[in-house]
Amino acid sequence: MLGLGIVSFGVAVVTHRDDLSATLGRYFWDGGYGTSWASDPKEDLIGLLMTQRMGFPTLSKPYLDFWTGTYQAIDD
C-alpha cells in the first residue's frame, strides 16, 4: 500500500513511505489499460509505461518488472 496523501484529478502523490517502491514526493498516474506515468523529483526520474490491455492489473508482471528495473538502473 502506498502512502498517498493527495489524490487529485487521477494523479497521486506519495507522502509517507510504507513500501519499498514508495519514494516521498513521487507523483504518478496509472491508467485503466495499463498505461503508467510517474515523476520522482528526488531521483530526477520520469518513467512512462505504455500498454493497451483491457483489465491490465497494476500488479502484473510487466508493470512490476518495468518499475523495478527502472529504480534498479539508478546509479547513485
PDB file of N, CA, C and O in Angstrom:
ATOM      1  N   MET A   1       0.835  -1.177   0.000  1.00  0.00           N
ATOM      2  CA  MET A   1       0.000   0.000   0.000  1.00  0.00           C
ATOM      3  C   MET A   1       0.879   1.239   0.000  1.00  0.00           C
ATOM      4  O   MET A   1       1.795   1.351   0.814  1.00  0.00           O
ATOM      5  N   LEU A   2       0.610   2.158  -0.896  1.00  0.00           N
ATOM      6  CA  LEU A   2       1.368   3.393  -0.962  1.00  0.00           C
ATOM      7  C   LEU A   2       0.802   4.416   0.011  1.00  0.00           C
ATOM      8  O   LEU A   2      -0.409   4.477   0.222  1.00  0.00           O
ATOM      9  N   GLY A   3       1.674   5.212   0.597  1.00  0.00           N
ATOM     10  CA  GLY A   3       1.249   6.278   1.487  1.00  0.00           C
ATOM     11  C   GLY A   3       0.841   7.486   0.672  1.00  0.00           C
ATOM     12  O   GLY A   3       1.643   8.392   0.446  1.00  0.00           O
ATOM     13  N   LEU A   4      -0.405   7.501   0.230  1.00  0.00           N
ATOM     14  CA  LEU A   4      -0.871   8.578  -0.621  1.00  0.00           C
ATOM     15  C   LEU A   4      -1.513   9.657   0.236  1.00  0.00           C
ATOM     16  O   LEU A   4      -2.485   9.405   0.948  1.00  0.00           O
ATOM     17  N   GLY A   5      -0.965  10.849   0.159  1.00  0.00           N
ATOM     18  CA  GLY A   5      -1.527  11.949   0.925  1.00  0.00           C
ATOM     19  C   GLY A   5      -2.471  12.787   0.100  1.00  0.00           C
ATOM     20  O   GLY A   5      -3.440  13.330   0.629  1.00  0.00           O
ATOM     21  N   ILE A   6      -2.207  12.903  -1.190  1.00  0.00           N
ATOM     22  CA  ILE A   6      -3.009  13.752  -2.052  1.00  0.00           C
ATOM     23  C   ILE A   6      -3.346  12.962  -3.311  1.00  0.00           C
ATOM     24  O   ILE A   6      -2.459  12.408  -3.961  1.00  0.00           O
ATOM     25  N   VAL A   7      -4.618  12.913  -3.649  1.00  0.00           N
ATOM     26  CA  VAL A   7      -5.038  12.314  -4.913  1.00  0.00           C
ATOM     27  C   VAL A   7      -5.985  13.313  -5.561  1.00  0.00           C
ATOM     28  O   VAL A   7      -7.036  13.630  -5.004  1.00  0.00           O
ATOM     29  N   SER A   8      -5.614  13.812  -6.741  1.00  0.00           N
ATOM     30  CA  SER A   8      -6.416  14.839  -7.393  1.00  0.00           C
ATOM     31  C   SER A   8      -6.351  14.649  -8.898  1.00  0.00           C
ATOM     32  O   SER A   8      -5.269  14.452  -9.452  1.00  0.00           O
ATOM     33  N   PHE A   9      -7.472  14.705  -9.552  1.00  0.00           N
ATOM     34  CA  PHE A   9      -7.550  14.558 -10.998  1.00  0.00           C
ATOM     35  C   PHE A   9      -6.840  13.296 -11.472  1.00  0.00           C
ATOM     36  O   PHE A   9      -6.271  13.280 -12.564  1.00  0.00           O
ATOM     37  N   GLY A  10      -6.867  12.252 -10.674  1.00  0.00           N
ATOM     38  CA  GLY A  10      -6.272  10.987 -11.049  1.00  0.00           C
ATOM     39  C   GLY A  10      -4.779  10.883 -10.802  1.00  0.00           C
ATOM     40  O   GLY A  10      -4.198   9.828 -11.058  1.00  0.00           O
ATOM     41  N   VAL A  11      -4.139  11.928 -10.318  1.00  0.00           N
ATOM     42  CA  VAL A  11      -2.708  11.907 -10.021  1.00  0.00           C
ATOM     43  C   VAL A  11      -2.542  11.744  -8.522  1.00  0.00           C
ATOM     44  O   VAL A  11      -3.221  12.416  -7.746  1.00  0.00           O
ATOM     45  N   ALA A  12      -1.647  10.862  -8.108  1.00  0.00           N
ATOM     46  CA  ALA A  12      -1.412  10.607  -6.687  1.00  0.00           C
ATOM     47  C   ALA A  12      -0.010  11.065  -6.308  1.00  0.00           C
ATOM     48  O   ALA A  12       0.901  11.065  -7.135  1.00  0.00           O
ATOM     49  N   VAL A  13       0.150  11.452  -5.052  1.00  0.00           N
ATOM     50  CA  VAL A  13       1.440  11.883  -4.524  1.00  0.00           C
ATOM     51  C   VAL A  13       1.763  11.038  -3.303  1.00  0.00           C
ATOM     52  O   VAL A  13       0.922  10.879  -2.418  1.00  0.00           O
ATOM     53  N   VAL A  14       2.973  10.497  -3.246  1.00  0.00           N
ATOM     54  CA  VAL A  14       3.399   9.702  -2.096  1.00  0.00           C
ATOM     55  C   VAL A  14       3.860  10.665  -1.000  1.00  0.00           C
ATOM     56  O   VAL A  14       4.778  11.458  -1.208  1.00  0.00           O
ATOM     57  N   THR A  15       3.212  10.589   0.177  1.00  0.00           N
ATOM     58  CA  THR A  15       3.546  11.493   1.279  1.00  0.00           C
ATOM     59  C   THR A  15       4.231  10.804   2.448  1.00  0.00           C
ATOM     60  O   THR A  15       4.833  11.472   3.290  1.00  0.00           O
ATOM     61  N   HIS A  16       4.152   9.480   2.515  1.00  0.00           N
ATOM     62  CA  HIS A  16       4.927   8.737   3.514  1.00  0.00           C
ATOM     63  C   HIS A  16       5.286   7.373   2.942  1.00  0.00           C
ATOM     64  O   HIS A  16       4.564   6.812   2.119  1.00  0.00           O
ATOM     65  N   ARG A  17       6.410   6.862   3.398  1.00  0.00           N
ATOM     66  CA  ARG A  17       6.936   5.623   2.837  1.00  0.00           C
ATOM     67  C   ARG A  17       6.485   4.428   3.663  1.00  0.00           C
ATOM     68  O   ARG A  17       6.854   4.288   4.829  1.00  0.00           O
ATOM     69  N   ASP A  18       5.688   3.575   3.047  1.00  0.00           N
ATOM     70  CA  ASP A  18       5.284   2.328   3.685  1.00  0.00           C
ATOM     71  C   ASP A  18       5.452   1.147   2.731  1.00  0.00           C
ATOM     72  O   ASP A  18       4.875   0.079   2.936  1.00  0.00           O
ATOM     73  N   ASP A  19       6.248   1.358   1.690  1.00  0.00           N
ATOM     74  CA  ASP A  19       6.508   0.349   0.679  1.00  0.00           C
ATOM     75  C   ASP A  19       7.894   0.639   0.101  1.00  0.00           C
ATOM     76  O   ASP A  19       8.300   1.800   0.035  1.00  0.00           O
ATOM     77  N   LEU A  20       8.612  -0.376  -0.310  1.00  0.00           N
ATOM     78  CA  LEU A  20       9.949  -0.167  -0.855  1.00  0.00           C
ATOM     79  C   LEU A  20       9.961   0.722  -2.088  1.00  0.00           C
ATOM     80  O   LEU A  20      10.919   1.464  -2.303  1.00  0.00           O
ATOM     81  N   SER A  21       8.911   0.659  -2.901  1.00  0.00           N
ATOM     82  CA  SER A  21       8.882   1.450  -4.131  1.00  0.00           C
ATOM     83  C   SER A  21       8.300   2.843  -3.936  1.00  0.00           C
ATOM     84  O   SER A  21       8.237   3.623  -4.886  1.00  0.00           O
ATOM     85  N   ALA A  22       7.880   3.161  -2.734  1.00  0.00           N
ATOM     86  CA  ALA A  22       7.266   4.466  -2.474  1.00  0.00           C
ATOM     87  C   ALA A  22       8.319   5.468  -2.020  1.00  0.00           C
ATOM     88  O   ALA A  22       8.759   5.439  -0.870  1.00  0.00           O
ATOM     89  N   THR A  23       8.721   6.352  -2.926  1.00  0.00           N
ATOM     90  CA  THR A  23       9.663   7.399  -2.552  1.00  0.00           C
ATOM     91  C   THR A  23       8.877   8.679  -2.316  1.00  0.00           C
ATOM     92  O   THR A  23       7.976   9.013  -3.086  1.00  0.00           O
ATOM     93  N   LEU A  24       9.216   9.387  -1.262  1.00  0.00           N
ATOM     94  CA  LEU A  24       8.497  10.600  -0.889  1.00  0.00           C
ATOM     95  C   LEU A  24       8.546  11.630  -2.011  1.00  0.00           C
ATOM     96  O   LEU A  24       9.597  11.865  -2.607  1.00  0.00           O
ATOM     97  N   GLY A  25       7.409  12.235  -2.289  1.00  0.00           N
ATOM     98  CA  GLY A  25       7.322  13.250  -3.317  1.00  0.00           C
ATOM     99  C   GLY A  25       7.073  12.717  -4.718  1.00  0.00           C
ATOM    100  O   GLY A  25       6.835  13.496  -5.641  1.00  0.00           O
ATOM    101  N   ARG A  26       7.123  11.410  -4.888  1.00  0.00           N
ATOM    102  CA  ARG A  26       6.861  10.805  -6.206  1.00  0.00           C
ATOM    103  C   ARG A  26       5.388  11.010  -6.526  1.00  0.00           C
ATOM    104  O   ARG A  26       4.526  10.756  -5.685  1.00  0.00           O
ATOM    105  N   TYR A  27       5.100  11.464  -7.732  1.00  0.00           N
ATOM    106  CA  TYR A  27       3.706  11.572  -8.143  1.00  0.00           C
ATOM    107  C   TYR A  27       3.516  10.777  -9.421  1.00  0.00           C
ATOM    108  O   TYR A  27       4.419  10.672 -10.252  1.00  0.00           O
ATOM    109  N   PHE A  28       2.309  10.214  -9.562  1.00  0.00           N
ATOM    110  CA  PHE A  28       2.111   9.247 -10.635  1.00  0.00           C
ATOM    111  C   PHE A  28       0.651   9.120 -11.020  1.00  0.00           C
ATOM    112  O   PHE A  28      -0.242   9.624 -10.340  1.00  0.00           O
ATOM    113  N   TRP A  29       0.435   8.435 -12.125  1.00  0.00           N
ATOM    114  CA  TRP A  29      -0.896   8.127 -12.624  1.00  0.00           C
ATOM    115  C   TRP A  29      -0.851   6.759 -13.272  1.00  0.00           C
ATOM    116  O   TRP A  29       0.062   6.469 -14.044  1.00  0.00           O
ATOM    117  N   ASP A  30      -1.825   5.915 -12.969  1.00  0.00           N
ATOM    118  CA  ASP A  30      -1.961   4.603 -13.591  1.00  0.00           C
ATOM    119  C   ASP A  30      -3.281   4.573 -14.344  1.00  0.00           C
ATOM    120  O   ASP A  30      -4.334   4.820 -13.757  1.00  0.00           O
ATOM    121  N   GLY A  31      -3.237   4.275 -15.628  1.00  0.00           N
ATOM    122  CA  GLY A  31      -4.436   4.247 -16.452  1.00  0.00           C
ATOM    123  C   GLY A  31      -5.105   2.885 -16.466  1.00  0.00           C
ATOM    124  O   GLY A  31      -4.526   1.888 -16.036  1.00  0.00           O
ATOM    125  N   GLY A  32      -6.318   2.858 -16.962  1.00  0.00           N
ATOM    126  CA  GLY A  32      -7.127   1.652 -16.969  1.00  0.00           C
ATOM    127  C   GLY A  32      -6.646   0.559 -17.904  1.00  0.00           C
ATOM    128  O   GLY A  32      -6.943  -0.613 -17.673  1.00  0.00           O
ATOM    129  N   TYR A  33      -5.912   0.905 -18.955  1.00  0.00           N
ATOM    130  CA  TYR A  33      -5.421  -0.091 -19.907  1.00  0.00           C
ATOM    131  C   TYR A  33      -3.941  -0.402 -19.719  1.00  0.00           C
ATOM    132  O   TYR A  33      -3.301  -0.934 -20.626  1.00  0.00           O
ATOM    133  N   GLY A  34      -3.398  -0.080 -18.566  1.00  0.00           N
ATOM    134  CA  GLY A  34      -2.017  -0.434 -18.275  1.00  0.00           C
ATOM    135  C   GLY A  34      -1.011   0.677 -18.479  1.00  0.00           C
ATOM    136  O   GLY A  34       0.180   0.475 -18.243  1.00  0.00           O
ATOM    137  N   THR A  35      -1.458   1.854 -18.915  1.00  0.00           N
ATOM    138  CA  THR A  35      -0.541   2.975 -19.068  1.00  0.00           C
ATOM    139  C   THR A  35      -0.158   3.481 -17.680  1.00  0.00           C
ATOM    140  O   THR A  35      -1.017   3.608 -16.807  1.00  0.00           O
ATOM    141  N   SER A  36       1.102   3.765 -17.476  1.00  0.00           N
ATOM    142  CA  SER A  36       1.574   4.230 -16.180  1.00  0.00           C
ATOM    143  C   SER A  36       2.601   5.327 -16.393  1.00  0.00           C
ATOM    144  O   SER A  36       3.471   5.224 -17.257  1.00  0.00           O
ATOM    145  N   TRP A  37       2.488   6.376 -15.596  1.00  0.00           N
ATOM    146  CA  TRP A  37       3.410   7.507 -15.683  1.00  0.00           C
ATOM    147  C   TRP A  37       3.786   7.912 -14.268  1.00  0.00           C
ATOM    148  O   TRP A  37       2.937   7.913 -13.377  1.00  0.00           O
ATOM    149  N   ALA A  38       5.045   8.253 -14.053  1.00  0.00           N
ATOM    150  CA  ALA A  38       5.485   8.717 -12.735  1.00  0.00           C
ATOM    151  C   ALA A  38       6.624   9.709 -12.887  1.00  0.00           C
ATOM    152  O   ALA A  38       7.433   9.632 -13.812  1.00  0.00           O
ATOM    153  N   SER A  39       6.658  10.635 -11.956  1.00  0.00           N
ATOM    154  CA  SER A  39       7.756  11.589 -11.858  1.00  0.00           C
ATOM    155  C   SER A  39       8.278  11.526 -10.431  1.00  0.00           C
ATOM    156  O   SER A  39       7.513  11.654  -9.476  1.00  0.00           O
ATOM    157  N   ASP A  40       9.571  11.332 -10.292  1.00  0.00           N
ATOM    158  CA  ASP A  40      10.206  11.239  -8.981  1.00  0.00           C
ATOM    159  C   ASP A  40      11.276  12.327  -8.898  1.00  0.00           C
ATOM    160  O   ASP A  40      12.413  12.107  -9.317  1.00  0.00           O
ATOM    161  N   PRO A  41      10.922  13.510  -8.356  1.00  0.00           N
ATOM    162  CA  PRO A  41      11.877  14.616  -8.299  1.00  0.00           C
ATOM    163  C   PRO A  41      13.143  14.291  -7.504  1.00  0.00           C
ATOM    164  O   PRO A  41      14.224  14.766  -7.849  1.00  0.00           O
ATOM    165  N   LYS A  42      13.022  13.497  -6.459  1.00  0.00           N
ATOM    166  CA  LYS A  42      14.181  13.153  -5.627  1.00  0.00           C
ATOM    167  C   LYS A  42      15.228  12.394  -6.431  1.00  0.00           C
ATOM    168  O   LYS A  42      16.426  12.626  -6.264  1.00  0.00           O
ATOM    169  N   GLU A  43      14.793  11.498  -7.295  1.00  0.00           N
ATOM    170  CA  GLU A  43      15.700  10.688  -8.117  1.00  0.00           C
ATOM    171  C   GLU A  43      15.950  11.306  -9.486  1.00  0.00           C
ATOM    172  O   GLU A  43      16.684  10.736 -10.293  1.00  0.00           O
ATOM    173  N   ASP A  44      15.344  12.478  -9.764  1.00  0.00           N
ATOM    174  CA  ASP A  44      15.458  13.129 -11.071  1.00  0.00           C
ATOM    175  C   ASP A  44      15.052  12.144 -12.173  1.00  0.00           C
ATOM    176  O   ASP A  44      15.794  11.922 -13.130  1.00  0.00           O
ATOM    177  N   LEU A  45      13.852  11.555 -12.018  1.00  0.00           N
ATOM    178  CA  LEU A  45      13.398  10.446 -12.852  1.00  0.00           C
ATOM    179  C   LEU A  45      11.981  10.687 -13.354  1.00  0.00           C
ATOM    180  O   LEU A  45      11.111  11.143 -12.612  1.00  0.00           O
ATOM    181  N   ILE A  46      11.770  10.377 -14.612  1.00  0.00           N
ATOM    182  CA  ILE A  46      10.432  10.312 -15.187  1.00  0.00           C
ATOM    183  C   ILE A  46      10.332   8.971 -15.892  1.00  0.00           C
ATOM    184  O   ILE A  46      11.212   8.608 -16.673  1.00  0.00           O
ATOM    185  N   GLY A  47       9.261   8.233 -15.619  1.00  0.00           N
ATOM    186  CA  GLY A  47       9.065   6.933 -16.256  1.00  0.00           C
ATOM    187  C   GLY A  47       7.701   6.860 -16.909  1.00  0.00           C
ATOM    188  O   GLY A  47       6.726   7.397 -16.383  1.00  0.00           O
ATOM    189  N   LEU A  48       7.626   6.200 -18.050  1.00  0.00           N
ATOM    190  CA  LEU A  48       6.378   6.066 -18.791  1.00  0.00           C
ATOM    191  C   LEU A  48       6.280   4.653 -19.349  1.00  0.00           C
ATOM    192  O   LEU A  48       7.155   4.203 -20.090  1.00  0.00           O
ATOM    193  N   LEU A  49       5.213   3.964 -18.988  1.00  0.00           N
ATOM    194  CA  LEU A  49       4.952   2.607 -19.477  1.00  0.00           C
ATOM    195  C   LEU A  49       3.675   2.652 -20.297  1.00  0.00           C
ATOM    196  O   LEU A  49       2.623   3.051 -19.796  1.00  0.00           O
ATOM    197  N   MET A  50       3.763   2.246 -21.549  1.00  0.00           N
ATOM    198  CA  MET A  50       2.602   2.292 -22.443  1.00  0.00           C
ATOM    199  C   MET A  50       2.188   0.884 -22.829  1.00  0.00           C
ATOM    200  O   MET A  50       2.911   0.188 -23.542  1.00  0.00           O
ATOM    201  N   THR A  51       1.029   0.468 -22.360  1.00  0.00           N
ATOM    202  CA  THR A  51       0.442  -0.805 -22.765  1.00  0.00           C
ATOM    203  C   THR A  51      -1.018  -0.549 -23.086  1.00  0.00           C
ATOM    204  O   THR A  51      -1.578   0.461 -22.658  1.00  0.00           O
ATOM    205  N   GLN A  52      -1.622  -1.416 -23.807  1.00  0.00           N
ATOM    206  CA  GLN A  52      -3.038  -1.299 -24.144  1.00  0.00           C
ATOM    207  C   GLN A  52      -3.690  -2.672 -24.003  1.00  0.00           C
ATOM    208  O   GLN A  52      -3.906  -3.377 -24.989  1.00  0.00           O
ATOM    209  N   ARG A  53      -3.995  -3.032 -22.773  1.00  0.00           N
ATOM    210  CA  ARG A  53      -4.637  -4.313 -22.496  1.00  0.00           C
ATOM    211  C   ARG A  53      -5.772  -4.085 -21.530  1.00  0.00           C
ATOM    212  O   ARG A  53      -5.555  -3.585 -20.426  1.00  0.00           O
ATOM    213  N   MET A  54      -6.962  -4.438 -21.919  1.00  0.00           N
ATOM    214  CA  MET A  54      -8.118  -4.269 -21.055  1.00  0.00           C
ATOM    215  C   MET A  54      -7.946  -5.116 -19.802  1.00  0.00           C
ATOM    216  O   MET A  54      -7.531  -6.272 -19.876  1.00  0.00           O
ATOM    217  N   GLY A  55      -8.265  -4.538 -18.662  1.00  0.00           N
ATOM    218  CA  GLY A  55      -8.154  -5.251 -17.403  1.00  0.00           C
ATOM    219  C   GLY A  55      -6.725  -5.432 -16.939  1.00  0.00           C
ATOM    220  O   GLY A  55      -6.436  -6.336 -16.156  1.00  0.00           O
ATOM    221  N   PHE A  56      -5.827  -4.584 -17.412  1.00  0.00           N
ATOM    222  CA  PHE A  56      -4.414  -4.669 -17.049  1.00  0.00           C
ATOM    223  C   PHE A  56      -4.241  -4.357 -15.565  1.00  0.00           C
ATOM    224  O   PHE A  56      -4.430  -3.210 -15.159  1.00  0.00           O
ATOM    225  N   PRO A  57      -3.889  -5.341 -14.751  1.00  0.00           N
ATOM    226  CA  PRO A  57      -3.725  -5.066 -13.313  1.00  0.00           C
ATOM    227  C   PRO A  57      -2.414  -4.348 -13.023  1.00  0.00           C
ATOM    228  O   PRO A  57      -1.394  -4.623 -13.655  1.00  0.00           O
ATOM    229  N   THR A  58      -2.446  -3.426 -12.064  1.00  0.00           N
ATOM    230  CA  THR A  58      -1.232  -2.672 -11.733  1.00  0.00           C
ATOM    231  C   THR A  58      -0.186  -3.536 -11.039  1.00  0.00           C
ATOM    232  O   THR A  58       0.957  -3.106 -10.888  1.00  0.00           O
ATOM    233  N   LEU A  59      -0.544  -4.722 -10.620  1.00  0.00           N
ATOM    234  CA  LEU A  59       0.445  -5.612 -10.021  1.00  0.00           C
ATOM    235  C   LEU A  59       0.788  -6.762 -10.960  1.00  0.00           C
ATOM    236  O   LEU A  59       1.131  -7.854 -10.506  1.00  0.00           O
ATOM    237  N   SER A  60       0.699  -6.525 -12.253  1.00  0.00           N
ATOM    238  CA  SER A  60       1.047  -7.548 -13.237  1.00  0.00           C
ATOM    239  C   SER A  60       2.566  -7.621 -13.395  1.00  0.00           C
ATOM    240  O   SER A  60       3.284  -6.713 -12.978  1.00  0.00           O
ATOM    241  N   LYS A  61       3.037  -8.685 -13.987  1.00  0.00           N
ATOM    242  CA  LYS A  61       4.474  -8.874 -14.179  1.00  0.00           C
ATOM    243  C   LYS A  61       5.110  -7.758 -15.022  1.00  0.00           C
ATOM    244  O   LYS A  61       6.146  -7.231 -14.617  1.00  0.00           O
ATOM    245  N   PRO A  62       4.533  -7.370 -16.186  1.00  0.00           N
ATOM    246  CA  PRO A  62       5.162  -6.284 -16.953  1.00  0.00           C
ATOM    247  C   PRO A  62       5.233  -4.973 -16.166  1.00  0.00           C
ATOM    248  O   PRO A  62       6.240  -4.268 -16.228  1.00  0.00           O
ATOM    249  N   TYR A  63       4.179  -4.646 -15.433  1.00  0.00           N
ATOM    250  CA  TYR A  63       4.150  -3.417 -14.627  1.00  0.00           C
ATOM    251  C   TYR A  63       5.227  -3.454 -13.545  1.00  0.00           C
ATOM    252  O   TYR A  63       6.010  -2.513 -13.409  1.00  0.00           O
ATOM    253  N   LEU A  64       5.263  -4.530 -12.785  1.00  0.00           N
ATOM    254  CA  LEU A  64       6.248  -4.656 -11.703  1.00  0.00           C
ATOM    255  C   LEU A  64       7.674  -4.715 -12.243  1.00  0.00           C
ATOM    256  O   LEU A  64       8.575  -4.103 -11.669  1.00  0.00           O
ATOM    257  N   ASP A  65       7.892  -5.442 -13.340  1.00  0.00           N
ATOM    258  CA  ASP A  65       9.228  -5.527 -13.948  1.00  0.00           C
ATOM    259  C   ASP A  65       9.708  -4.161 -14.436  1.00  0.00           C
ATOM    260  O   ASP A  65      10.875  -3.811 -14.265  1.00  0.00           O
ATOM    261  N   PHE A  66       8.805  -3.393 -15.045  1.00  0.00           N
ATOM    262  CA  PHE A  66       9.175  -2.075 -15.557  1.00  0.00           C
ATOM    263  C   PHE A  66       9.637  -1.160 -14.422  1.00  0.00           C
ATOM    264  O   PHE A  66      10.720  -0.580 -14.501  1.00  0.00           O
ATOM    265  N   TRP A  67       8.831  -1.027 -13.372  1.00  0.00           N
ATOM    266  CA  TRP A  67       9.177  -0.102 -12.291  1.00  0.00           C
ATOM    267  C   TRP A  67      10.342  -0.618 -11.452  1.00  0.00           C
ATOM    268  O   TRP A  67      11.151   0.176 -10.974  1.00  0.00           O
ATOM    269  N   THR A  68      10.441  -1.925 -11.266  1.00  0.00           N
ATOM    270  CA  THR A  68      11.579  -2.482 -10.537  1.00  0.00           C
ATOM    271  C   THR A  68      12.869  -2.220 -11.309  1.00  0.00           C
ATOM    272  O   THR A  68      13.858  -1.762 -10.735  1.00  0.00           O
ATOM    273  N   GLY A  69      12.859  -2.510 -12.605  1.00  0.00           N
ATOM    274  CA  GLY A  69      14.034  -2.275 -13.440  1.00  0.00           C
ATOM    275  C   GLY A  69      14.418  -0.809 -13.534  1.00  0.00           C
ATOM    276  O   GLY A  69      15.601  -0.471 -13.569  1.00  0.00           O
ATOM    277  N   THR A  70      13.421   0.054 -13.575  1.00  0.00           N
ATOM    278  CA  THR A  70      13.680   1.494 -13.639  1.00  0.00           C
ATOM    279  C   THR A  70      14.430   1.963 -12.405  1.00  0.00           C
ATOM    280  O   THR A  70      15.425   2.679 -12.516  1.00  0.00           O
ATOM    281  N   TYR A  71      13.963   1.564 -11.233  1.00  0.00           N
ATOM    282  CA  TYR A  71      14.627   2.010  -9.993  1.00  0.00           C
ATOM    283  C   TYR A  71      15.952   1.294  -9.769  1.00  0.00           C
ATOM    284  O   TYR A  71      16.849   1.861  -9.146  1.00  0.00           O
ATOM    285  N   GLN A  72      16.102   0.067 -10.257  1.00  0.00           N
ATOM    286  CA  GLN A  72      17.371  -0.634 -10.129  1.00  0.00           C
ATOM    287  C   GLN A  72      18.452  -0.005 -11.014  1.00  0.00           C
ATOM    288  O   GLN A  72      19.640  -0.135 -10.721  1.00  0.00           O
ATOM    289  N   ALA A  73      18.052   0.671 -12.084  1.00  0.00           N
ATOM    290  CA  ALA A  73      19.001   1.273 -13.007  1.00  0.00           C
ATOM    291  C   ALA A  73      19.597   2.575 -12.493  1.00  0.00           C
ATOM    292  O   ALA A  73      20.537   3.103 -13.086  1.00  0.00           O
ATOM    293  N   ILE A  74      19.061   3.094 -11.404  1.00  0.00           N
ATOM    294  CA  ILE A  74      19.579   4.354 -10.844  1.00  0.00           C
ATOM    295  C   ILE A  74      20.950   4.101 -10.247  1.00  0.00           C
ATOM    296  O   ILE A  74      21.123   3.198  -9.429  1.00  0.00           O
ATOM    297  N   ASP A  75      21.923   4.900 -10.658  1.00  0.00           N
ATOM    298  CA  ASP A  75      23.300   4.769 -10.191  1.00  0.00           C
ATOM    299  C   ASP A  75      23.618   5.965  -9.301  1.00  0.00           C
ATOM    300  O   ASP A  75      23.915   7.055  -9.788  1.00  0.00           O
ATOM    301  N   ASP A  76      23.552   5.747  -8.000  1.00  0.00           N
ATOM    302  CA  ASP A  76      23.831   6.839  -7.050  1.00  0.00           C
ATOM    303  C   ASP A  76      25.293   6.933  -6.730  1.00  0.00           C
ATOM    304  O   ASP A  76      25.700   7.794  -5.950  1.00  0.00           O
TER     305      ASP A  76
END
